[in-house]
Amino acid sequence: MRTISLITLALLSLHALAQNKTSFGTDNATRCYQESNAPLSTHGLSFCTKAIKYEDLLIGDLAATHTNRGIIFSANGELKKAMKDHRKALLIAPKMGKIYINRGNVFHQERKYDLALKDYEKAIELGNVPLDIAHYNRSLALIKLKHWENAILALETSIEINPESKRVRRKLEELKQSKNLKKAD
């Protein structure tokens, strides 16, 4: 009798494991992620929507799929839809830093630099994102807000984290040159 109970328990456990899927185990969520890395069109939206509606994603994967769809919407100029997805993702996983970066990018596109800055700072606080990118994005918002010194510090922090970044070095040089030109005037 005990053996039958153990076998039944083992089979139920296997069944429960089979019900748990992740974005790596679902074609639509994986394709949504891939499309969000190079969102040249709205083609990837269907993969994201199918994954959100029909697949049994883990909570973190569901949030990631929402924010990935938001990236695609944003890249195609649909900022309200992008913002809706990022907000939904934050309701699901409020400690996922990449969502704050993605929402901050939408705020930046909307020229709401103070809100973008807050989101980049929240992502940095959470620390579970590429910090060099978060500091770089933070610097871009600071530049738009004309907070030159803080922008330079953010760029220098980004370079400390990723010394190989040519883009950050270029932006830092441009900012320092423009600041020197302003001093000369």
N, C-alpha and C positions, 0 to 999 in steps of 0.2 A: 504494500500500500504506500509506504514511504517513497519507494522508487518511482511509482506512478506519479506521485505528487511532485517530486523533483523534476521528472521529465515534463510534466505539464507546465511547471513554473519556467523551465528552460525554454519551452516552445513559446510561451506567452512573452518572455523577455525578447526572444528573437523577433516576434511579431511587432513588439513595441519599437525595437531598433529599426525595423524596416519602415516604420511610419515616419521616422525622423529623417528629413531631407535637408540638405544644405544647398546653397547656391552652386556649389561645385558638383552636386549630384543632380541638378536640374538644368536641362538644356536652355530653357528660356531665361532663367536668372543669369546663367553664365554668359549667354549671348547678349543680354542686356548690359552686363558689366563690360564686355568686350566693346560693344557699340559706344558705351559712354566714354571710353578711352580715346575715341576718334569720332566724335559725333558730327559727321559731315552732312548727315541728312536726318530725317525723322524716322528712317527705316527701323531703328532699334526700339522705338517706342512700343511696337506690337509685342516684342519679346518681353519687355518690362511689364507691360499690362497683363499679359498672359501669366507671367510668373506671380504677380501680385494677386490676381483674381483666382487662379486655379491651382497653384502649387502650394504644398504644405511646407512653407519655408520656416526655418528657425527665426526667432524674433530679430536677431542681428542681421540675418540675411534679408528679411523683409524690409527692415529700415534701409539697408544698403541698396536694395533694389529700388525703393522709392527715391533715394537721393541720386542714384544712377539715372533714373528716368528724368529727374529734375535737371541733371547735367545736360541731357539730350535736349530737353525743352529749352533750356537757357541758351545753348549753342545755336538754336534755331530761332531765337528771338521771342520765344513764348515765355516771357518772364513771370507772368502771373501763374501759369501752370507750373513752372519750375518752383516758384516760391511755395505753392500749395504742396508739392511733393516733398520739399525739404522740411516744411513744417510738420507734415504727417510723419516723416522719418524721425524728427526730433521728439514727437509724442511717443513713438515706439521705443526709441533708444536715445535718451537725452544725454548720455555720456559718450556718444560716438563722435569724436572730434572732427572726422571728415565731413560730417553733415554741416557743422558750423562753418567750415571753410567753403563748402559749396553754397550755402545760403549767403555767406559773406560775399561771395563772388557775384551773386544775383543782386544783392544790395549795391555792390560796386557798379554793376551795369546800370542800375537805376539811379545812380549818382547819390545814393544815400550813404555817403562815406563814413559818417559817424556810426551808423548801424553795422556797416561792413567791418569797421575797426573793432567794435565790440565782439562780433562773431569770431574774428581772427584771434582776438585775445582769449576768448573762451576756449577755442581749439588749442591754443598754446597752454592754457591752464590745465586742460584735460591731459595733454601730453601724449595722446595715442595717435598722433599724426606725424607726417614728415615735418619736423619743426622748421627746417630751412625754408620750406614752401610757405608755411604759416607766417614766418617772420617777413619773408619777401612780400607776400600779399598785404601784410600789415603795413609795410613800408609804402606800398602803392596808395593805400588809403590815407596814410599820414601825409604823403606828398600832395594829394588832392586837397587835404585840409590845411596845407601850407605849414605843417609842423616839421620843418626842415631838420632840426637837430634830432628829433625822435626818429624820423625816417632814416637818417644816416645811421643811427644806433641799431635800428631794426635790420638794415642791410648788412652792417658789420656783424651782427649776431648770426644772420643767415650764412655769411661767409665762414664764420667760425665753425658752424655746424657742417657746412659743405664747401670746403675750400676750392673744389673743382668747378663750381658754378660760374660759367662765363657770363651768363645773363645777369646774375646778381652783381658781379664785378663791374660790368658795363653800366648798370643802373647806378651803382655807387659812384663811379667816375663821372657820369653825366650830372648827377646831383651835386657832387662837390664842385664841378666846374661851373655849373649854373649858380651855385651859391657864391663862388668867388667872383663871378661876373657881377652879381648883384652888389657885392661889397665894393667893387671898383667904381660902380655908378655912384 
